[in-house]
Amino acid sequence: MPESVDVQRVAQVEALAMEVFESGAATIAWLTSPNAALDGNTPYSLCTSDLGAIQVRRLLRCIEHGGVV
């Protein structure tokens, strides 16, 4: 059974994405677009689990620090 979306988990991912992209529009676009580094999933879709949210936060940290994804 898939975990339900935890509002706090999503809010944490959104806040980090805002820090990284510095734009509400860019943040929403990134969170709702399929991402190759996430096996074609959207970042939002992975926020249904703790593990998925960890993957999204890890990717955001890589982007923030210019790391290879």
N, CA and C atoms as a LAMMPS dump frame, in Angstrom:
ITEM: TIMESTEP
0
ITEM: NUMBER OF ATOMS
207
ITEM: BOX BOUNDS ff ff ff
-5.0000000000000000e+02 5.0000000000000000e+02
-5.0000000000000000e+02 5.0000000000000000e+02
-5.0000000000000000e+02 5.0000000000000000e+02
ITEM: ATOMS id mol type element x y z
1 1 1 N 0.843 -1.177 0
2 1 2 C 0 0 0
3 1 3 C 0.893 1.247 0
4 2 1 N 0.699 2.177 -0.946
5 2 2 C 1.537 3.375 -0.985
6 2 3 C 1.239 4.282 0.205
7 3 1 N 2.29 4.94 0.66
8 3 2 C 2.115 5.892 1.751
9 3 3 C 1.363 7.114 1.251
10 4 1 N 0.626 7.767 2.135
11 4 2 C -0.07 8.982 1.745
12 4 3 C 0.917 10.145 1.731
13 5 1 N 0.533 11.188 1.045
14 5 2 C 1.385 12.367 0.975
15 5 3 C 1.366 13.041 2.336
16 6 1 N 2.523 13.228 2.899
17 6 2 C 2.684 13.9 4.176
18 6 3 C 2.939 15.379 3.893
19 7 1 N 2.064 16.238 4.405
20 7 2 C 2.148 17.667 4.101
21 7 3 C 3.488 18.247 4.538
22 8 1 N 3.967 17.841 5.691
23 8 2 C 5.251 18.355 6.181
24 8 3 C 6.397 17.924 5.266
25 9 1 N 6.367 16.69 4.802
26 9 2 C 7.408 16.173 3.903
27 9 3 C 7.425 16.971 2.61
28 10 1 N 6.263 17.231 2.036
29 10 2 C 6.168 18.006 0.798
30 10 3 C 6.629 19.441 1.041
31 11 1 N 6.222 20.024 2.16
32 11 2 C 6.61 21.403 2.475
33 11 3 C 8.126 21.534 2.601
34 12 1 N 8.783 20.541 3.177
35 12 2 C 10.242 20.57 3.308
36 12 3 C 10.912 20.51 1.942
37 13 1 N 10.403 19.672 1.068
38 13 2 C 10.954 19.573 -0.286
39 13 3 C 10.719 20.882 -1.039
40 14 1 N 9.52 21.431 -0.923
41 14 2 C 9.217 22.699 -1.599
42 14 3 C 10.127 23.827 -1.099
43 15 1 N 10.353 23.891 0.207
44 15 2 C 11.209 24.941 0.774
45 15 3 C 12.638 24.818 0.261
46 16 1 N 13.153 23.613 0.2
47 16 2 C 14.507 23.412 -0.313
48 16 3 C 14.574 23.769 -1.794
49 17 1 N 13.571 23.378 -2.55
50 17 2 C 13.541 23.705 -3.979
51 17 3 C 13.504 25.22 -4.189
52 18 1 N 12.767 25.929 -3.347
53 18 2 C 12.729 27.401 -3.444
54 18 3 C 14.105 28.002 -3.168
55 19 1 N 14.824 27.433 -2.203
56 19 2 C 16.184 27.903 -1.921
57 19 3 C 17.084 27.696 -3.135
58 20 1 N 16.942 26.563 -3.767
59 20 2 C 17.809 26.206 -4.893
60 20 3 C 17.467 27.032 -6.133
61 21 1 N 16.188 27.134 -6.476
62 21 2 C 15.791 27.778 -7.726
63 21 3 C 15.47 29.268 -7.596
64 22 1 N 15.226 29.718 -6.374
65 22 2 C 14.986 31.139 -6.086
66 22 3 C 13.841 31.747 -6.891
67 23 1 N 12.898 30.928 -7.292
68 23 2 C 11.744 31.393 -8.07
69 23 3 C 10.606 30.41 -7.874
70 24 1 N 9.432 30.96 -7.548
71 24 2 C 8.271 30.091 -7.386
72 24 3 C 7.91 29.348 -8.657
73 25 1 N 7.969 30.048 -9.782
74 25 2 C 7.621 29.421 -11.066
75 25 3 C 8.613 28.318 -11.423
76 26 1 N 9.901 28.582 -11.229
77 26 2 C 10.924 27.574 -11.543
78 26 3 C 10.799 26.37 -10.607
79 27 1 N 10.474 26.639 -9.353
80 27 2 C 10.304 25.558 -8.379
81 27 3 C 9.15 24.651 -8.772
82 28 1 N 7.994 25.237 -9.071
83 28 2 C 6.824 24.436 -9.458
84 28 3 C 7.097 23.667 -10.747
85 29 1 N 7.742 24.321 -11.706
86 29 2 C 8.065 23.635 -12.964
87 29 3 C 8.958 22.432 -12.71
88 30 1 N 9.962 22.59 -11.86
89 30 2 C 10.89 21.493 -11.586
90 30 3 C 10.181 20.371 -10.836
91 31 1 N 9.387 20.723 -9.84
92 31 2 C 8.708 19.713 -9.019
93 31 3 C 7.668 18.907 -9.796
94 32 1 N 7.133 19.474 -10.864
95 32 2 C 6.058 18.804 -11.6
96 32 3 C 6.5 18.212 -12.935
97 33 1 N 7.795 18.309 -13.237
98 33 2 C 8.311 17.782 -14.509
99 33 3 C 9.017 16.453 -14.294
100 34 1 N 8.836 15.507 -15.217
101 34 2 C 9.588 14.256 -15.126
102 34 3 C 11.085 14.554 -15.123
103 35 1 N 11.82 13.785 -14.336
104 35 2 C 13.248 14.033 -14.177
105 35 3 C 14.013 12.733 -14.416
106 36 1 N 14.951 12.766 -15.348
107 36 2 C 15.731 11.562 -15.686
108 36 3 C 16.501 11.036 -14.477
109 37 1 N 16.982 11.922 -13.626
110 37 2 C 17.742 11.497 -12.445
111 37 3 C 16.853 10.792 -11.416
112 38 1 N 15.552 10.917 -11.591
113 38 2 C 14.59 10.252 -10.706
114 38 3 C 13.835 9.168 -11.466
115 39 1 N 14.506 8.571 -12.428
116 39 2 C 13.927 7.497 -13.256
117 39 3 C 12.659 7.929 -13.982
118 40 1 N 12.614 9.204 -14.395
119 40 2 C 11.477 9.71 -15.15
120 40 3 C 10.286 10.121 -14.306
121 41 1 N 10.404 9.991 -12.999
122 41 2 C 9.324 10.409 -12.098
123 41 3 C 9.399 11.906 -11.855
124 42 1 N 8.282 12.486 -11.482
125 42 2 C 8.312 13.888 -11.062
126 42 3 C 8.742 13.92 -9.595
127 43 1 N 9.448 14.974 -9.195
128 43 2 C 9.815 15.073 -7.784
129 43 3 C 8.588 14.99 -6.866
130 44 1 N 7.494 15.66 -7.232
131 44 2 C 6.283 15.591 -6.41
132 44 3 C 5.8 14.156 -6.222
133 45 1 N 5.846 13.351 -7.268
134 45 2 C 5.323 11.988 -7.164
135 45 3 C 6.13 11.141 -6.186
136 46 1 N 7.386 11.479 -5.998
137 46 2 C 8.215 10.709 -5.067
138 46 3 C 8.002 11.122 -3.612
139 47 1 N 7.335 12.228 -3.408
140 47 2 C 7.11 12.713 -2.042
141 47 3 C 6.028 11.936 -1.305
142 48 1 N 5.538 10.859 -1.9
143 48 2 C 4.557 10.011 -1.219
144 48 3 C 5.23 9.077 -0.22
145 49 1 N 6.569 9.041 -0.223
146 49 2 C 7.282 8.203 0.739
147 49 3 C 8.489 8.959 1.281
148 50 1 N 8.923 8.547 2.455
149 50 2 C 10.119 9.163 3.035
150 50 3 C 11.329 8.928 2.147
151 51 1 N 11.485 7.711 1.646
152 51 2 C 12.629 7.391 0.795
153 51 3 C 12.622 8.233 -0.475
154 52 1 N 11.465 8.396 -1.088
155 52 2 C 11.365 9.216 -2.294
156 52 3 C 11.721 10.66 -2.022
157 53 1 N 11.236 11.203 -0.907
158 53 2 C 11.547 12.588 -0.548
159 53 3 C 13.041 12.755 -0.287
160 54 1 N 13.664 11.754 0.287
161 54 2 C 15.119 11.794 0.502
162 54 3 C 15.837 11.861 -0.839
163 55 1 N 15.387 11.08 -1.811
164 55 2 C 16 11.115 -3.142
165 55 3 C 15.866 12.503 -3.774
166 56 1 N 14.7 13.107 -3.63
167 56 2 C 14.465 14.434 -4.197
168 56 3 C 15.362 15.462 -3.508
169 57 1 N 15.443 15.411 -2.175
170 57 2 C 16.307 16.357 -1.451
171 57 3 C 17.773 16.166 -1.821
172 58 1 N 18.193 14.935 -1.997
173 58 2 C 19.577 14.655 -2.399
174 58 3 C 19.859 15.263 -3.775
175 59 1 N 18.925 15.118 -4.695
176 59 2 C 19.08 15.693 -6.029
177 59 3 C 19.132 17.221 -5.96
178 60 1 N 18.276 17.81 -5.149
179 60 2 C 18.297 19.266 -4.998
180 60 3 C 19.634 19.75 -4.432
181 61 1 N 20.19 19.027 -3.48
182 61 2 C 21.497 19.401 -2.92
183 61 3 C 22.587 19.299 -3.99
184 62 1 N 22.52 18.29 -4.828
185 62 2 C 23.476 18.168 -5.934
186 62 3 C 23.365 19.36 -6.881
187 63 1 N 22.151 19.732 -7.214
188 63 2 C 21.924 20.884 -8.098
189 63 3 C 22.457 22.151 -7.437
190 64 1 N 22.14 22.301 -6.153
191 64 2 C 22.557 23.503 -5.416
192 64 3 C 24.065 23.671 -5.397
193 65 1 N 24.783 22.57 -5.277
194 65 2 C 26.238 22.622 -5.158
195 65 3 C 26.963 22.337 -6.467
196 66 1 N 26.207 22.267 -7.549
197 66 2 C 26.816 22.065 -8.859
198 66 3 C 27.376 20.67 -9.061
199 67 1 N 26.887 19.722 -8.291
200 67 2 C 27.375 18.351 -8.395
201 67 3 C 26.817 17.627 -9.599
202 68 1 N 27.454 16.542 -9.925
203 68 2 C 27.005 15.695 -11.02
204 68 3 C 25.805 14.903 -10.525
205 69 1 N 24.775 14.867 -11.355
206 69 2 C 23.549 14.143 -10.998
207 69 3 C 23.536 12.822 -11.705
